[in-house]
Every structure is written in C-alpha cells, then in structure tokens.
C-alpha cells in the first residue's frame, strides 16, 4: 500500500537531494483549491503550484480543451510543422500584454527558458552585452537566469563560474531601509564604475518580486527605470512569470504602474498546470531576432497551447482578475488586523497586490530583525494542519499566500482560520 513514508524512501533512493523538497506528502489528486495525498489527507492549497494553477486544479474547461486536442495532435514541433493554436495564442498574448505598440510573441516551455531568450534577444538586437538585475530577484535556475537571480544560496552557490557582464542593483525595499533613491544611485554607480550605459543591453525587473519576498516595485521607481532605459537605448524587461494572468488583480502587474516594458516574460499561470511560457515584445524588436536564433523542440506544445487558450477564456468568462481583487481584500482584511494588533508581535509586515500576499516574520517589530526559523515553523505547522503555504524572501522569513483565483470563499476562510491558529501556535513554541 502506498504511503507518504514509503514514497519518501523511494524518492531518496531514486532522486538527488539537490532537488528541493518542501514536504514529504505525496499528492494523489487535486480539485480547484484542494489537494488529497496518497493517504487520503485533505489540504487547502494556498500555493497553487507556485502561482501556476490560477484557474484552479483541473479546471473543467481547461481539461475539455486539452482532451479535444489530445484526440487530434500531441506533438509536431511548431518550427517543423506549425499549427493554428500556437498562432492564436500568440495573437491573444499580443493583444493582452500592456503597451500601446505592435507586439509579437513566441512560445517556450519554462520561465527560465523565457528569461534566457529575453537576454539573447536583448543582446542580439542592441549589440550590447551587459545585463542588470536586482538583489532578491528570482529569474530561474539555468545558467544565465541563475546569474540574473539576486540570491546566492541555494541558487548560485557551487555552480560557478557564472555568466559574465551581469550586474545587480539593490531592490528598493522601504521596510529594510532601501529607498528608491538608494537603488537609483546604485544603478548610476554601476554605470559609472562597471558597465557604461552604452553597453547595457537590458534591465530585468519583477514588478513584484516573487521568491525574493513579494516586494512590489514602487510605481515611481518603475517609471524612472523606464526613463533611464529610454534615454540610454536599454531594453526594459518585465519578468511577469509569477505575477501574470490575473494574480495581482490586473491581467499583468505592470498594468498597476502605467509603465510598458519592451519585452515581457510569461509562464506559470498561462498553462493552468501545463508547461508553457512566452516572450512578448515590441514587434520592431522581435522582428530583429536572427533567423533560427530562437526555438525549441517542445516549445508551444499543442496540448499546452490548448490549455493556455482555455485559461485565457476562463480568466475572461469568470472575471478572475476582479475575483483576485476580492480574494486580496479578504486576505488583507484578516492579515492587516493581525499586523496592526498586539496578538501577533512576530508579524513585521503584510504586503502584496491582489491574490499575491506575503507575511514577513520578525523577532522584533522595532528592529525588524528577520525570523526565518519562525517562518519555517509556520509552514511546517500549516502543513500538519492541512494547509499548504510556501516560504519566500532573501532572508527566508516570509510566507506567501497564492490561492487559486477560483477558490471558494468558504475554503479561503478555512485556510485563513488554519493560518491564524498556526501562527498562534508557532509564536508560543520555543524555536
């Protein structure tokens, strides 16, 4: 008989320890915002496959569209023998991604692959080599994406040498004493002493940092970055991999800012659980990619394209962008009350946009010293109580909430009740 323990033992024997392990539960089935493990234990899912199942696990319309495709074609490789769904999906992304200019899109399979291709495009089109990203950023685990990532452990340690001519500026985080002016001055310092702006191809930024801690980039900061990039002929690349497809209460997080990026990387929520990613950008930039310079055997797989088209339909038909706003309001109503009162002195800050919310745990609200052990304890106790949540933050002291945008409100409340009980228990334990 299968059990979590027996599967954990098999995993240990078959799979390297370097593949991260959040838990020792093994999922048998999923439905919307609920999971059941192989032993029949039910979990409320506040992780959504790391912001992938925005439309919930196994949405019926997504499954129906994939089944129809399954009966027609499963793979040909688009650059060998193309198919209509790939074209249709690119047309729809061109219309949806922010920017009052003509756009073009091509598809890949993962977020890291989207980042790698965005960097290739930027270098090829500008004829420049230098790239700039921000501390705390997460852009992926492939070599160039890993180098762009702004956190050493566990993403970079031991994997050098890394890609050259990539630089990092501090991300503006008021809670940690890093102002917009500090970040902009650090960027100018890079220009002065490391990479003259005339040889910088692109600046990568997440409009809201994901793994880094759910820190929103200030609107004024993004507008200033846009000005700097335009002035120096640098491409502004928005990493919307975790923030896209309704998660923040807009279709894309950049819509909160009024700023348009030259290139946008997309993944996660696009496929509703099927692996697909995209790069959407200004048509005049995308048309300058060297022939054969991009592509992949499995990119834009017919099943994944079918799923993505269904996801876009569901987001529109079920008004999930607006629903993300309501989910966010309900979460923040609870969490803000915890953060403002004295019952939860370990909650230093609650932040986020829409249904993308994080709690930062501290040992002391006055000093704001991080409490990573407490954050880990909270996620462990939550799992034990039937709630799946994830950690985040460069200091490891954040907990992020990413419920499906289709989550029933009674299940959302159930999850928040469990979270409240877990934080109370964690605070009362000696860590």
C-alpha positions in Angstrom: 0.0 0.0 0.0 1.3 3.4 -0.9 2.1 5.8 1.9 3.9 9.2 2.2 6.7 7.5 4.1 7.2 4.7 1.5 7.2 7.2 -1.3 9.7 9.5 0.5 12.0 6.5 0.9 11.7 5.7 -2.8 12.4 9.3 -3.7 15.5 9.3 -1.5 16.8 6.3 -3.3 16.0 7.5 -6.9 16.3 11.3 -6.9 19.2 13.5 -6.0 18.9 15.6 -2.8 19.6 18.7 -4.7 16.0 18.8 -6.0 14.3 20.9 -3.3 11.8 19.2 -1.0 9.2 21.3 0.7 7.3 18.4 2.3 7.0 14.7 2.5 3.4 14.5 1.4 2.7 12.9 -2.0 -0.4 14.2 -3.8 -2.8 11.7 -5.3 -5.5 14.1 -6.6 -6.4 17.7 -6.8 -9.6 19.7 -7.4 -9.7 23.5 -7.7 -8.1 24.7 -4.4 -7.9 21.4 -2.6 -5.4 18.5 -2.6 -5.5 15.0 -1.2 -2.4 12.9 -0.5 -1.9 9.2 -1.1 -3.1 8.5 2.5 -6.4 10.5 1.9 -5.5 13.5 3.9 -7.0 16.8 2.5 -5.2 20.1 2.2 -6.3 23.6 1.5 -3.9 24.8 -1.2 -2.5 28.3 -0.8 0.4 27.6 -3.1 -1.3 26.9 -6.5 1.7 25.0 -7.8 3.8 28.2 -7.2 1.2 30.5 -8.9 0.6 28.1 -11.8 -3.0 26.9 -11.2 -4.5 30.4 -11.1 -7.6 28.8 -12.6 -7.6 26.1 -10.0 -6.5 22.5 -10.3 -8.1 20.6 -13.2 -10.5 23.3 -14.4 -13.2 21.6 -16.4 -12.8 23.9 -19.4 -9.1 23.5 -19.5 -9.4 19.7 -19.3 -12.1 19.7 -22.1 -9.9 21.8 -24.4 -6.9 19.6 -23.8 -8.9 16.4 -24.3 -10.1 17.7 -27.7 -6.5 18.4 -28.7 -5.4 15.1 -27.4 -7.7 13.4 -29.9 -6.2 15.5 -32.8 -2.4 16.0 -32.3 0.0 15.9 -29.4 3.3 17.0 -30.9 4.9 18.0 -34.2 7.3 20.8 -33.2 6.0 24.2 -34.3 9.0 25.2 -36.3 8.8 21.9 -38.3 5.1 21.7 -39.0 3.1 24.6 -37.4 -0.5 24.5 -36.1 -3.2 27.1 -35.5 -3.4 27.1 -31.7 0.2 28.4 -31.4 -0.6 31.3 -33.7 -3.9 32.0 -32.0 -2.3 32.1 -28.6 0.4 34.5 -29.7 -2.2 36.8 -31.2 -4.1 36.8 -27.9 -1.0 37.5 -25.8 0.0 40.3 -28.2 -3.4 41.9 -27.5 -3.3 41.4 -23.7 0.2 42.4 -22.8 0.5 46.1 -21.8 1.9 48.6 -24.3 0.4 50.9 -26.9 2.5 49.5 -29.8 2.6 46.5 -32.1 3.8 43.3 -30.4 4.9 39.8 -31.4 5.2 36.6 -29.3 6.9 33.3 -29.4 6.5 30.4 -27.1 8.8 28.3 -25.0 8.3 25.8 -22.2 9.5 27.3 -18.9 10.0 30.6 -17.2 13.8 30.2 -17.1 13.8 29.5 -20.9 11.8 32.7 -21.4 14.4 34.6 -19.4 17.3 33.1 -21.3 15.6 34.0 -24.6 14.8 37.5 -23.5 18.5 38.0 -22.7 19.5 36.6 -26.1 17.1 39.0 -27.8 18.3 42.0 -25.9 22.0 41.3 -26.7 21.3 40.5 -30.4 19.1 43.5 -31.0 21.2 46.1 -29.2 24.6 44.7 -30.0 25.5 45.1 -26.3 26.5 42.6 -23.7 25.8 43.9 -20.2 22.7 43.0 -18.3 21.4 44.4 -15.0 19.0 42.8 -12.5 18.2 43.4 -8.8 19.0 41.9 -5.5 16.4 39.4 -4.3 15.3 38.7 -7.8 14.5 35.2 -9.0 14.7 34.6 -12.7 15.4 30.9 -12.9 18.0 28.1 -12.4 19.5 27.8 -15.9 23.0 29.3 -16.2 22.2 32.9 -17.4 18.9 33.0 -15.5 20.7 31.8 -12.3 23.3 34.6 -12.8 20.5 37.2 -13.1 18.9 35.8 -9.9 19.7 38.0 -6.9 20.2 35.4 -4.3 23.2 33.2 -3.7 22.0 30.2 -1.6 20.7 27.9 -2.8 20.6 29.1 -6.4 24.2 30.0 -7.2 26.4 28.5 -4.5 28.8 25.9 -6.0 27.7 26.4 -9.6 30.3 29.0 -10.8 31.8 30.4 -12.9 28.6 32.3 -13.7 27.8 34.3 -16.8 29.9 37.4 -17.1 28.8 41.0 -17.6 25.7 40.7 -15.4 25.3 43.2 -12.5 22.9 43.7 -9.6 21.5 46.8 -8.0 19.6 46.8 -4.7 15.9 46.5 -5.0 14.0 49.3 -3.3 12.5 47.9 -0.1 11.4 50.6 2.4 10.8 48.0 5.1 14.5 47.2 5.1 15.7 50.8 4.7 16.5 50.7 0.9 14.9 53.7 -0.7 14.1 54.3 -4.4 16.9 56.9 -4.3 19.3 54.3 -2.9 18.5 51.9 -5.7 18.7 54.6 -8.4 22.1 55.8 -7.1 23.4 52.2 -7.1 22.3 51.9 -10.7 24.2 55.0 -11.6 27.2 53.6 -9.7 27.0 50.5 -11.9 27.0 52.9 -14.9 30.0 54.8 -13.6 32.3 52.0 -12.5 31.2 48.7 -14.0 29.1 49.0 -17.2 28.8 52.2 -19.1 25.1 52.5 -20.2 26.1 52.5 -23.8 26.9 48.8 -23.5 24.0 47.8 -21.3 21.5 45.7 -23.3 18.7 45.3 -20.8 17.5 45.8 -17.3 15.4 42.9 -15.9 12.9 43.6 -13.1 10.0 41.8 -11.5 7.2 44.3 -10.9 6.6 42.4 -7.7 9.4 40.2 -6.5 8.4 36.6 -6.2 10.8 34.3 -4.5 12.5 37.4 -3.2 9.6 38.2 -0.8 6.6 39.6 -2.7 8.0 43.2 -2.5 6.2 45.4 -5.1 8.4 47.7 -7.0 7.3 51.3 -6.3 5.4 52.8 -9.3 7.7 55.9 -9.3 10.7 53.6 -9.4 9.5 51.7 -12.4 8.6 55.0 -14.2 12.1 56.2 -13.5 13.6 53.0 -14.8 11.6 53.4 -18.0 13.0 56.9 -18.4 16.6 55.7 -17.9 16.2 52.8 -20.4 14.6 55.1 -23.0 17.4 57.7 -22.5 20.2 55.1 -23.0 18.7 52.8 -25.5 18.4 50.0 -22.9 15.6 47.4 -23.1 13.3 47.2 -20.1 12.4 43.6 -19.5 9.5 42.8 -17.1 9.5 39.4 -15.6 5.8 38.6 -15.1 6.3 34.9 -14.7 4.8 34.8 -11.2 2.7 38.0 -11.4 0.9 37.4 -14.6 -2.6 36.2 -15.6 -4.7 37.9 -13.0 -2.7 37.1 -9.9 -2.3 40.7 -8.8 -5.8 42.0 -9.6 -4.7 43.0 -13.1 -4.0 40.8 -16.0 -0.4 41.7 -15.6 1.3 43.5 -12.7 2.8 46.2 -14.9 -0.7 47.4 -15.5 -0.8 48.8 -12.0 2.1 51.2 -13.0 1.2 52.6 -16.4 4.7 51.5 -17.5 5.2 49.4 -20.6 8.2 47.1 -20.9 10.0 46.4 -24.2 9.9 42.6 -23.5 7.7 40.7 -21.1 8.4 37.1 -19.9 5.4 34.9 -19.1 4.9 31.4 -17.8 3.4 29.8 -14.7 -0.3 30.8 -14.7 -0.5 30.7 -18.6 -0.9 27.0 -18.9 -3.2 26.1 -16.0 -0.9 23.3 -15.0 0.5 22.5 -18.4 4.1 23.6 -19.2 4.2 26.7 -21.4 5.9 30.1 -21.4 6.2 33.0 -23.7 8.2 36.1 -24.6 6.1 39.0 -25.8 7.7 42.2 -27.0 7.7 45.2 -29.3 7.3 44.0 -32.9 10.2 46.1 -34.1 12.5 44.4 -31.6 11.2 40.8 -32.0 11.5 41.1 -35.8 15.2 41.6 -35.5 15.9 38.2 -33.9 18.3 36.4 -36.2 16.7 33.6 -38.3 16.8 30.4 -36.3 18.0 32.2 -33.2 15.1 31.1 -31.1 13.1 27.9 -31.0 12.8 24.6 -29.1 11.6 21.1 -29.9 8.7 21.1 -27.3 8.0 24.9 -27.2 4.4 25.7 -27.6 3.3 22.0 -27.5 -0.2 21.6 -28.9 -1.6 20.3 -25.6 -0.1 23.2 -23.7 -1.4 25.8 -26.3 -4.9 24.3 -26.0 -4.7 24.6 -22.2 -3.4 28.2 -22.4 -6.2 29.3 -24.7 -8.7 27.7 -22.3 -7.1 29.5 -19.4 -7.4 32.9 -21.1 -11.1 32.1 -21.8 -11.7 31.1 -18.1 -10.0 34.3 -16.8 -12.2 36.4 -19.0 -15.5 34.5 -18.6 -15.2 34.0 -14.8 -13.9 37.5 -14.2 -10.9 36.2 -12.4 -9.0 39.5 -12.5 -11.8 41.1 -10.5 -12.0 38.0 -8.3 -8.3 38.2 -7.5 -9.0 41.7 -6.1 -11.8 40.4 -3.9 -9.6 37.5 -2.7 -6.9 40.0 -1.9 -9.3 42.2 0.0 -10.5 39.2 2.1 -6.9 38.1 2.9 -5.7 41.6 3.7 -8.7 42.2 6.0 -7.6 39.4 8.2 -3.8 39.8 7.9 -3.7 43.6 8.3 -5.6 43.2 11.5 -3.1 40.7 12.8 -0.2 43.0 11.8 -1.7 46.1 13.4 -2.6 44.5 16.8 -0.5 43.1 19.6 -1.6 39.5 19.4 0.9 38.7 16.7 4.1 40.6 17.5 6.1 38.5 15.1 4.3 39.8 12.0 6.5 42.6 10.8 4.7 43.5 7.6 1.9 42.3 5.3 2.2 43.2 1.7 1.3 42.3 -1.9 -1.3 43.0 -4.6 -4.4 41.1 -5.4 -4.2 37.4 -4.5 -0.4 37.6 -4.1 0.2 38.3 -0.4 3.1 37.8 1.9 3.7 37.9 5.7 7.2 38.9 6.8 8.1 37.5 10.2 10.4 39.3 12.6 11.9 38.7 16.0 11.1 42.3 17.0 8.9 44.8 15.2 11.1 47.7 16.3 14.4 46.3 14.8 12.7 44.3 12.1 15.2 41.6 12.6 14.2 38.6 10.4 12.8 35.4 11.9 13.4 32.7 9.3 13.1 29.9 11.8 9.6 31.1 12.8 8.6 31.3 9.1 9.7 27.7 8.5 7.9 26.6 11.7 4.7 28.3 10.4 4.8 26.5 7.1 5.5 23.1 8.8 2.7 23.5 11.3 0.4 24.7 8.5 1.1 21.5 6.5 0.5 19.4 9.6 -2.9 21.2 10.0 -3.9 20.7 6.3 -2.8 24.0 4.8 -0.2 24.3 2.1 1.8 27.5 2.1 5.3 28.4 0.9 8.2 30.4 2.3 9.9 33.2 0.4 12.3 36.1 0.9 16.1 36.6 0.6 16.2 36.2 4.4 13.9 33.2 4.4 11.5 34.9 6.8 8.5 35.4 4.5 5.4 33.2 4.0 3.5 33.7 0.7 -0.2 33.1 0.0 -1.1 32.2 -3.5 -4.6 30.7 -3.6 -6.3 29.8 -6.8 -8.3 32.7 -8.2 -11.2 30.2 -8.4 -11.0 29.3 -4.7 -14.5 29.2 -3.0 -14.7 31.8 -0.3 -15.6 29.3 2.4 -12.4 27.4 1.7 -10.4 30.6 1.6 -11.8 31.4 5.1 -11.0 27.9 6.2 -7.4 28.3 5.1 -7.1 31.7 6.9 -8.6 30.2 10.1 -5.9 27.5 10.0 -3.2 30.0 9.3 -4.2 32.1 12.3 -4.2 29.1 14.6 -0.8 28.0 13.2 0.8 31.4 13.8 -0.5 31.5 17.3 0.9 28.0 17.9 4.3 28.9 16.3 4.6 32.1 18.4 4.0 30.1 21.6 6.7 27.5 20.8 10.3 27.9 21.6 12.1 27.8 18.3 
